[in-house]
């Protein structure tokens, strides 16, 4: 294939992905005007529903503007050999190949961060502030950013160094060895995320003795769930939105409740939310998701291993010095987009099924009404869009809509 032909394919794939995302956004905006189904019509009164619509449209317009800006920057870089220019600059330092690639990605990371920073600031301190969600102070925002940079250097660029080193040492077996390294890192993070990563950003405190802990432990004992670690997290430092999650694997399992969740829900509703999370554990959803992720990563590395030494990939975006790890992986990332979309659709469909199964577990334990009440409160608290377009749900939703979850919990879902 000629480099010019491959460039056309690259640009078409990149543009088609952008246009598809804009179509999804337009469909969602159109669907947001639909009347609320009776099952969810009690979530908002007229005043709060108007506020929800304003919040949704504000975010939609902001998303369109930021997406157009990002598309324009990327299109400029592709059309005017911007990546080739950066490649020339970093190669001018005469560093070993592994450090040339790391420097290349470092430049892109910093440039992207500088470009997106104003959008992140506006989103946090204007949009979220206007609708009463933001609790992040400028100091917290800055510290979060710095901590994110440090994690990127330690984990992101550390992993990148390992992968490039493997490729340079043994190109023939790169895909399987690199996949193995990524598997180990992902499993390590899954197990120790709450112990090592979360404390950098939030304070976790063991849930104090009292009615809530007693009811959680009683329910866990009833369903034979080995619970030891129940923590609260100071999510209110950054937002009024509430959440809860189950993290870790093996002996490092942990239930984490946001302080905003405890403030928003009743004790029985919190138990119902945790029953849903325990349902994921009972159905082994975490293990299944790990297997699926590792399998999709294997496909990714296998395909990547095929094209990393292909000179045409580099020439397609204006690099005429031959294939290099960083240039070829950049081109691959664009061309992989359609495959990634298909995998995401399949993954989201399975994830929605898992959510129904977890809801069913709560329902079988007599907590359907409490879970419905909790989900309604959480949706109202976050001004959720209750009428997303069906295609948007099919493509991008990892959870069923609240409407369909209520139908399922009340045994009306087909």
C-alpha positions in Angstrom: 0.0 0.0 0.0 1.3 3.5 -0.9 1.9 5.9 2.0 -0.5 8.4 0.4 -3.3 5.8 0.3 -2.7 4.9 3.9 -2.8 8.5 4.9 -6.2 8.9 3.3 -7.4 5.8 5.3 -6.0 7.3 8.5 -7.7 10.6 8.0 -11.0 9.0 7.0 -11.0 6.8 10.1 -10.1 9.8 12.3 -12.8 12.0 10.8 -15.4 9.3 10.8 -14.8 8.7 14.5 -15.3 12.4 15.2 -18.5 12.6 13.1 -19.9 9.5 14.8 -19.3 11.0 18.2 -21.1 14.2 17.1 -24.0 12.2 15.8 -24.3 10.5 19.1 -24.3 13.8 20.9 -27.0 15.2 18.5 -29.2 12.2 19.0 -28.8 12.5 22.8 -29.7 16.1 22.8 -32.8 15.4 20.7 -33.8 12.5 22.9 -33.4 14.6 26.1 -36.6 16.5 25.1 -38.7 13.3 25.3 -41.3 13.2 28.1 -40.2 11.3 31.2 -41.7 7.8 31.6 -44.0 7.4 34.5 -41.5 5.2 36.3 -39.1 8.1 36.7 -41.3 11.2 36.5 -41.2 11.7 40.3 -37.5 12.2 40.4 -37.6 15.9 39.4 -40.2 18.5 40.1 -40.7 21.1 37.3 -38.1 23.5 38.6 -35.4 20.9 39.1 -36.2 19.2 35.8 -35.6 22.6 34.1 -32.3 22.8 35.9 -31.4 19.2 34.8 -32.1 20.1 31.2 -30.0 23.2 31.5 -27.1 21.2 33.0 -27.4 18.6 30.3 -27.4 21.1 27.4 -24.6 23.1 29.0 -22.4 20.0 29.2 -23.5 18.9 25.7 -22.5 22.3 24.1 -19.3 22.3 26.0 -18.5 18.8 24.9 -19.1 19.8 21.3 -16.8 22.9 21.5 -14.0 20.9 23.2 -14.3 18.0 20.7 -14.2 20.4 17.7 -11.1 22.1 19.1 -9.4 18.7 19.7 -10.3 17.5 16.2 -9.0 20.7 14.7 -5.6 20.4 16.5 -5.2 16.7 15.5 -6.3 17.4 11.9 -3.7 20.2 11.7 -1.0 17.8 13.0 -1.9 15.2 10.4 -2.3 17.4 7.4 0.8 19.5 8.0 3.2 16.8 9.2 3.2 18.0 12.8 4.1 14.6 14.2 7.0 14.3 11.7 8.3 17.7 12.9 8.2 16.6 16.6 9.9 13.3 15.6 12.7 15.3 13.9 13.2 17.5 17.0 13.4 14.6 19.5 15.7 12.6 17.2 18.0 15.7 17.1 19.0 15.0 20.7 20.8 11.8 19.6 19.4 9.7 22.5 19.0 5.9 22.5 15.8 4.8 20.7 13.9 4.0 23.9 14.4 7.6 25.2 13.6 9.1 21.8 10.2 7.4 22.0 9.6 8.4 25.6 10.6 12.0 24.8 8.2 12.0 21.8 5.3 10.8 23.9 6.3 13.1 26.7 6.1 16.1 24.4 2.6 15.0 23.2 1.5 14.4 26.8 2.6 17.9 27.9 1.1 19.6 24.8 -2.2 17.8 25.2 -2.3 18.7 28.8 -1.7 22.4 28.2 -4.4 22.4 25.4 -7.0 20.7 27.6 -6.2 22.5 30.8 -8.4 25.5 30.1 -11.3 23.2 29.3 -10.8 21.3 32.5 -10.7 24.5 34.5 -13.8 25.8 32.8 -15.7 22.5 33.4 -14.8 22.4 37.1 -14.9 26.0 38.2 -17.6 27.3 35.8 -20.1 24.6 34.8 -19.9 22.4 37.9 -19.7 25.5 40.1 -22.7 27.0 38.4 -24.9 24.0 39.1 -23.7 23.5 42.7 -21.6 20.4 42.3 -18.0 21.7 42.6 -16.3 21.5 45.9 -12.8 21.5 44.5 -10.6 24.4 45.6 -7.9 25.8 43.3 -5.2 24.3 45.5 -6.8 20.8 45.4 -7.1 21.1 41.6 -3.4 22.0 41.3 -2.3 19.3 43.7 -4.4 16.7 41.8 -2.8 17.8 38.6 0.7 17.4 40.1 0.0 14.0 41.5 -1.4 12.9 38.2 1.8 14.0 36.5 3.8 12.0 39.0 1.7 8.9 38.5 2.0 9.3 34.7 5.8 9.4 35.0 6.1 6.5 37.4 3.5 4.2 36.0 2.8 5.4 32.5 6.3 6.2 31.3 7.7 3.4 33.4 5.4 0.9 31.6 6.2 2.5 28.2 10.0 2.1 28.9 9.5 -1.6 29.6 7.4 -2.2 26.5 9.8 -0.3 24.2 12.8 -2.2 25.8 11.1 -5.5 25.1 10.4 -4.5 21.5 14.0 -3.5 20.9 15.3 -6.7 22.5 13.0 -9.2 20.8 10.7 -7.8 18.1 9.5 -11.3 17.2 8.0 -12.0 20.6 7.3 -8.5 21.6 3.5 -8.8 21.5 3.3 -11.7 23.9 6.0 -10.4 26.3 4.6 -6.9 26.4 1.1 -8.2 26.9 2.4 -10.2 29.9 4.0 -7.1 31.5 0.8 -5.1 31.0 -1.2 -8.0 32.5 1.0 -8.0 35.7 0.7 -4.2 36.1 -3.0 -4.2 35.6 -3.6 -7.0 38.1 -1.3 -5.3 40.6 -3.2 -2.0 40.2 -6.6 -3.9 40.5 -5.5 -5.5 43.8 -3.7 -2.5 45.4 -5.6 0.5 43.9 -7.4 1.4 47.1 -4.2 1.0 49.1 -1.7 2.8 46.9 -3.5 5.1 44.5 -6.6 6.4 46.2 -4.8 7.7 49.3 -2.8 10.1 47.1 -6.1 11.9 46.3 -8.6 11.1 49.1 -8.7 10.2 52.7 -10.2 6.8 53.5 -11.5 6.1 57.0 -12.8 2.8 58.4 -16.6 3.1 58.7 -17.4 3.8 62.4 -19.4 1.4 64.5 -23.1 2.1 64.5 -26.4 1.3 62.8 -25.0 1.5 59.3 -22.0 -0.7 59.9 -24.1 -3.2 61.8 -26.7 -3.5 59.0 -24.0 -3.8 56.4 -22.2 -6.6 58.3 -25.5 -8.3 59.1 -26.4 -8.4 55.4 -22.9 -9.5 54.4 -23.2 -12.4 56.9 -26.6 -13.3 55.6 -25.4 -13.7 52.0 -22.0 -15.2 53.0 -19.9 -12.3 51.8 -16.4 -12.2 53.4 -16.4 -8.5 54.4 -13.6 -7.0 56.5 -12.8 -3.6 55.0 -15.6 -1.0 54.9 -14.3 2.5 54.4 -15.7 6.0 53.8 -14.0 8.4 51.5 -14.1 12.2 51.5 -15.6 12.6 48.1 -17.2 15.9 49.2 -13.7 17.5 48.9 -14.3 17.7 45.2 -18.0 17.2 44.4 -21.5 16.9 45.9 -22.1 13.8 43.7 -22.4 10.5 45.5 -20.9 7.1 44.8 -19.9 3.8 46.2 -17.6 1.1 44.8 -16.1 -2.3 45.5 -12.4 -2.6 44.8 -9.6 -5.1 45.0 -9.2 -8.8 44.5 -8.3 -11.8 46.5 -7.6 -10.8 50.1 -7.6 -7.1 49.3 -11.3 -6.6 48.8 -12.7 -3.3 50.0 -16.1 -1.6 50.1 -15.8 2.2 49.8 -18.6 4.6 50.5 -18.5 8.3 49.6 -19.4 10.6 52.5 -21.8 12.2 50.1 -23.6 8.9 49.6 -24.0 8.5 53.4 -25.4 12.0 53.6 -27.8 11.4 50.7 -29.3 7.9 51.3 -30.9 6.2 54.2 -29.3 3.2 55.9 -31.5 0.7 54.2 -30.8 2.4 50.8 -27.1 2.2 51.4 -27.4 -1.5 52.2 -29.3 -2.0 49.0 -26.6 -0.3 47.0 -24.0 -2.5 48.6 -26.2 -5.5 47.9 -25.9 -4.6 44.3 -22.1 -4.4 44.6 -22.0 -7.8 46.4 -24.1 -9.1 43.5 -21.2 -8.3 41.2 -18.9 -10.3 43.5 -21.3 -13.3 43.7 -21.5 -13.5 39.9 -17.8 -13.1 39.6 -18.1 -10.1 37.4 -14.8 -8.6 38.5 -12.9 -11.8 37.4 -14.9 -12.0 34.1 -14.1 -8.3 33.4 -10.4 -8.9 34.1 -10.4 -11.9 31.7 -12.1 -9.9 29.0 -9.7 -6.9 29.4 -6.7 -9.2 29.2 -8.1 -10.9 26.1 -8.8 -7.6 24.3 -5.3 -6.4 25.2 -3.8 -9.6 23.7 -5.6 -8.8 20.4 -4.3 -5.2 20.6 -0.6 -6.3 21.2 -0.8 -9.0 18.5 -2.0 -6.5 15.9 0.5 -3.9 17.1 3.4 -6.4 16.8 2.5 -6.9 13.1 2.8 -3.2 12.1 5.6 -1.8 14.4 8.3 -2.3 11.8 6.2 -1.2 8.8 7.9 1.8 7.1 4.7 2.7 5.3 3.0 3.6 8.6 5.7 6.1 9.3 5.8 7.5 5.8 2.0 8.0 5.8 2.3 10.9 8.3 5.4 12.4 6.8 8.2 10.6 8.5 10.7 9.4 5.9 13.4 7.9 8.1 11.7 4.6 8.5 9.5 2.9 11.1 9.9 3.8 14.7 8.1 2.6 17.8 6.5 5.9 18.7 5.4 6.9 15.2 4.0 3.5 14.2 2.1 3.2 17.5 0.6 6.6 17.0 -0.7 5.6 13.5 -1.9 2.3 14.9 -3.9 4.0 17.7 -5.9 5.9 15.0 -6.5 2.8 12.8 -7.5 0.7 15.8 -10.4 3.0 16.5 -13.1 1.0 14.6 -11.9 -2.3 16.3 -12.0 -0.5 19.6 -15.5 0.7 19.0 -16.8 -2.8 18.2 -15.1 -4.2 21.3 -16.5 -1.3 23.4 -20.0 -2.0 22.1 -19.7 -5.7 23.0 -18.1 -4.9 26.4 -20.9 -2.4 27.2 -23.6 -4.9 26.3 -22.1 -7.5 28.6 -21.6 -4.8 31.3 -25.3 -3.9 31.2 -26.2 -7.6 31.6 -23.9 -7.7 34.6 -25.7 -4.7 36.1 -29.1 -6.4 35.7 -27.7 -9.5 37.4 -26.3 -7.4 40.3 -29.7 -5.7 40.6 -31.4 -9.1 40.6 -29.2 -10.1 43.5 -30.5 -7.2 45.6 -34.0 -7.9 44.5 -33.8 -11.6 45.5 -32.7 -10.4 48.9 -35.8 -8.2 49.4 -34.1 -4.9 48.6 -35.7 -3.9 45.3 -37.7 -1.0 46.7 -34.8 0.4 48.6 -32.5 0.1 45.6 -35.0 1.9 43.4 -35.3 4.7 45.9 -31.5 4.9 46.2 -31.0 5.0 42.4 -33.7 7.8 42.1 -32.0 9.9 44.8 -28.6 9.4 43.2 -29.9 10.4 39.8 -31.6 13.5 41.2 -28.5 14.4 43.1 -26.4 14.4 39.9 -29.0 15.8 37.6 -28.8 12.8 35.4 -30.3 12.6 31.9 -33.2 10.2 32.2 -34.0 9.9 28.5 -30.8 9.1 26.6 -31.1 8.0 23.0 -31.3 4.2 22.5 -28.4 4.1 20.1 -26.2 6.1 22.6 -27.1 3.6 25.3 -26.3 0.7 23.0 -23.0 2.1 21.9 -21.6 3.8 25.0 -23.5 2.9 28.2 -21.9 0.5 30.6 -25.1 0.6 32.8 -28.7 0.3 31.8 -30.7 3.5 32.0 -32.5 4.1 35.3 -35.8 3.5 33.6 -34.8 0.0 32.5 -33.3 -0.8 35.8 -36.6 0.1 37.5 -38.5 -2.0 35.1 -36.2 -4.9 35.8 -36.4 -4.4 39.6 -40.2 -4.4 39.4 -40.3 -7.5 37.1 -41.6 -5.6 34.1 -38.5 -5.7 31.8 -38.9 -8.0 28.8 
